[in-house]
Amino acid sequence: RFNKNDKKYVMRFDMSSNFINSLTNFLKKRTFEFIGLLLISIGILLAISFVTYSPKDPSFIYGDKDVVISNYFGIYGSSISDFLLQSFGLISFLLLITIIAWGFKLIIKKKIENFLLKLFFVSLYLIFGCAFIYLTFNNSFWLIDNGNSGVLGKFVFSFISNFLPEISQNYIGLILISLTLIFFLIATEINLLNLLKKILFLF
């Protein structure tokens, strides 16, 4: 049997445990919210950097550091946007949407389920999306070095064409864009039906 002192000790222990649990949950939620805000900020900053990107701007790899930089964030914005746009081309904009969507998910739900799996789907939509753009409209007056598909598009197209010589046919492009959209929606956790309902509700 417990005496009065034992009961008081148990009550104090329970109160301490509850306080620690509450504090832990509070800090955990605020941490997720902070990371979410950070992701949203990164996505917005990258979007501004992309919009103000110029192929004439210098980067960390090459270019004259003394020229006037068009990018809003200077050499850092120019270098980061150059790396992403030259690597993934126009599909980089889908990556920004994914990053911002993850930020909102962390703020609202305080978690991202199956994060590693979602990273895998991100890599898949980058691969198929870049290949689709290379196949359909790769020529660009903006991304003059590697085209709208980036380096990845050319690499993936060359790899696939070794197994599918008829890749230039239209149905291959339809398959690539379909896979790109499917994996993008999965990675970004966009419920297309709910999104359409909300859009229709606005009208």
Sequence and secondary structure as in RCSB ss.txt:
>XXXX:A:sequence
RFNKNDKKYVMRFDMSSNFINSLTNFLKKRTFEFIGLLLISIGILLAISFVTYSPKDPSFIYGDKDVVISNYFGI
YGSSISDFLLQSFGLISFLLLITIIAWGFKLIIKKKIENFLLKLFFVSLYLIFGCAFIYLTFNNSFWLIDNGNSG
VLGKFVFSFISNFLPEISQNYIGLILISLTLIFFLIATEINLLNLLKKILFLF
>XXXX:A:secstr
   HHHHHHHHHHHHHHHHHHHHHHHHHHHHHHHHHHHHHHHHHHHHHHHHT  TTS  SSSS TTS   STTHH
HHHHHHHHHHHHHGGGHHHHHHHHHHHHHHHHHHS  TTHHHHHHHHHHHHHHHHHHHHHH    SSSTTT TTH
HHHHHHHHHHHHH TTTTSHHHHHHHHHHHHHHHHHHHT  HHHHHHHHHHH 
